[in-house]
Amino acid sequence: MEPTVSTLQTMMAEFPAGVLLVSIVIGVPVLMYVRELNRRRAEKEKGAAEKVYGEPFD
């Protein structure tokens, strides 16, 4: 079913901007936390590789 303009307007009416705002407010810190975890894991793996190979690892 192709979404028509009236369907989109109905969806926007049922999905208020407050819900979008709340999802952004919750989602941004979660994404930043995940990025920080990935950065720490990469540093830990880099350190382990330096121990094994005995040279700086980029």
Secondary structure, DSSP 8 states (H G I E B T S, - for coil): ----HHHHHHHHHHS-HHHHHHHHHHHHHHHHHHHHHHHHHHHHHHHHHHHHHSS---
